[in-house]
Structures are given as C-alpha cells and as structure tokens.
C-alpha cells in the first residue's frame, strides 16, 4: 500500500474532480475544500480530494443510487 501523500495544483485538482478551476477556487473560498499552502502557491492533497469526493461521489454518485417506485 502506498501511503505517500500527493499534492496537486488547483488545475490538477479540477481535472481530477471533473470541475473547472474556478469551481475549485470557490470550494476553497467557501471552506468545502481545504488546501495546503506551499512555497509556490496552494496545493490540494490527494486525501483531501478523496474526502471532498466522498464515498457516494467516488462510486458514481446519484447515477448509481437505486431508486424505488411507489
């Protein structure tokens, strides 16, 4: 198991999350996503990306959620 933490630029985080760079900046501003300040700017850790995605989003989110009919 690889326990090494990877830090991503905001552009990389946006690509990984499947959102725009402004969306990542907005998530940081609102406190939804916690960045790490590095010498060259803000970075987002891989565990933080996983936390933000959450289990339901990592598994495909609502597209995989079973529905019941009444």
MODELLER restraints for C-alpha pairs under 7 A, 6 or more apart:
rsr = mdl.restraints
at = mdl.atoms
rsr.add(forms.Gaussian(group=physical.xy_distance, feature=features.Distance(at['CA:5:A'], at['CA:45:A']), mean=6.60, stdev=0.5))
rsr.add(forms.Gaussian(group=physical.xy_distance, feature=features.Distance(at['CA:5:A'], at['CA:46:A']), mean=6.26, stdev=0.5))
rsr.add(forms.Gaussian(group=physical.xy_distance, feature=features.Distance(at['CA:6:A'], at['CA:45:A']), mean=5.66, stdev=0.5))
rsr.add(forms.Gaussian(group=physical.xy_distance, feature=features.Distance(at['CA:6:A'], at['CA:46:A']), mean=5.43, stdev=0.5))
rsr.add(forms.Gaussian(group=physical.xy_distance, feature=features.Distance(at['CA:7:A'], at['CA:43:A']), mean=5.68, stdev=0.5))
rsr.add(forms.Gaussian(group=physical.xy_distance, feature=features.Distance(at['CA:7:A'], at['CA:44:A']), mean=5.39, stdev=0.5))
rsr.add(forms.Gaussian(group=physical.xy_distance, feature=features.Distance(at['CA:7:A'], at['CA:45:A']), mean=4.30, stdev=0.5))
rsr.add(forms.Gaussian(group=physical.xy_distance, feature=features.Distance(at['CA:7:A'], at['CA:46:A']), mean=6.15, stdev=0.5))
rsr.add(forms.Gaussian(group=physical.xy_distance, feature=features.Distance(at['CA:8:A'], at['CA:43:A']), mean=5.21, stdev=0.5))
rsr.add(forms.Gaussian(group=physical.xy_distance, feature=features.Distance(at['CA:8:A'], at['CA:44:A']), mean=5.14, stdev=0.5))
rsr.add(forms.Gaussian(group=physical.xy_distance, feature=features.Distance(at['CA:8:A'], at['CA:45:A']), mean=6.14, stdev=0.5))
rsr.add(forms.Gaussian(group=physical.xy_distance, feature=features.Distance(at['CA:9:A'], at['CA:42:A']), mean=6.81, stdev=0.5))
rsr.add(forms.Gaussian(group=physical.xy_distance, feature=features.Distance(at['CA:9:A'], at['CA:43:A']), mean=4.86, stdev=0.5))
rsr.add(forms.Gaussian(group=physical.xy_distance, feature=features.Distance(at['CA:9:A'], at['CA:44:A']), mean=6.48, stdev=0.5))
rsr.add(forms.Gaussian(group=physical.xy_distance, feature=features.Distance(at['CA:10:A'], at['CA:21:A']), mean=6.42, stdev=0.5))
rsr.add(forms.Gaussian(group=physical.xy_distance, feature=features.Distance(at['CA:10:A'], at['CA:24:A']), mean=6.66, stdev=0.5))
rsr.add(forms.Gaussian(group=physical.xy_distance, feature=features.Distance(at['CA:10:A'], at['CA:43:A']), mean=6.27, stdev=0.5))
rsr.add(forms.Gaussian(group=physical.xy_distance, feature=features.Distance(at['CA:10:A'], at['CA:44:A']), mean=6.87, stdev=0.5))
rsr.add(forms.Gaussian(group=physical.xy_distance, feature=features.Distance(at['CA:11:A'], at['CA:21:A']), mean=5.65, stdev=0.5))
rsr.add(forms.Gaussian(group=physical.xy_distance, feature=features.Distance(at['CA:13:A'], at['CA:44:A']), mean=6.76, stdev=0.5))
rsr.add(forms.Gaussian(group=physical.xy_distance, feature=features.Distance(at['CA:14:A'], at['CA:20:A']), mean=5.46, stdev=0.5))
rsr.add(forms.Gaussian(group=physical.xy_distance, feature=features.Distance(at['CA:14:A'], at['CA:21:A']), mean=5.26, stdev=0.5))
rsr.add(forms.Gaussian(group=physical.xy_distance, feature=features.Distance(at['CA:14:A'], at['CA:24:A']), mean=5.98, stdev=0.5))
rsr.add(forms.Gaussian(group=physical.xy_distance, feature=features.Distance(at['CA:27:A'], at['CA:33:A']), mean=5.29, stdev=0.5))
rsr.add(forms.Gaussian(group=physical.xy_distance, feature=features.Distance(at['CA:28:A'], at['CA:34:A']), mean=6.00, stdev=0.5))
rsr.add(forms.Gaussian(group=physical.xy_distance, feature=features.Distance(at['CA:28:A'], at['CA:35:A']), mean=6.81, stdev=0.5))
rsr.add(forms.Gaussian(group=physical.xy_distance, feature=features.Distance(at['CA:33:A'], at['CA:52:A']), mean=6.51, stdev=0.5))
rsr.add(forms.Gaussian(group=physical.xy_distance, feature=features.Distance(at['CA:34:A'], at['CA:48:A']), mean=6.84, stdev=0.5))
rsr.add(forms.Gaussian(group=physical.xy_distance, feature=features.Distance(at['CA:35:A'], at['CA:42:A']), mean=6.06, stdev=0.5))
rsr.add(forms.Gaussian(group=physical.xy_distance, feature=features.Distance(at['CA:35:A'], at['CA:43:A']), mean=5.54, stdev=0.5))
rsr.add(forms.Gaussian(group=physical.xy_distance, feature=features.Distance(at['CA:35:A'], at['CA:44:A']), mean=4.72, stdev=0.5))
rsr.add(forms.Gaussian(group=physical.xy_distance, feature=features.Distance(at['CA:36:A'], at['CA:42:A']), mean=5.67, stdev=0.5))
rsr.add(forms.Gaussian(group=physical.xy_distance, feature=features.Distance(at['CA:36:A'], at['CA:43:A']), mean=5.18, stdev=0.5))
rsr.add(forms.Gaussian(group=physical.xy_distance, feature=features.Distance(at['CA:36:A'], at['CA:44:A']), mean=5.92, stdev=0.5))
rsr.add(forms.Gaussian(group=physical.xy_distance, feature=features.Distance(at['CA:37:A'], at['CA:43:A']), mean=6.26, stdev=0.5))
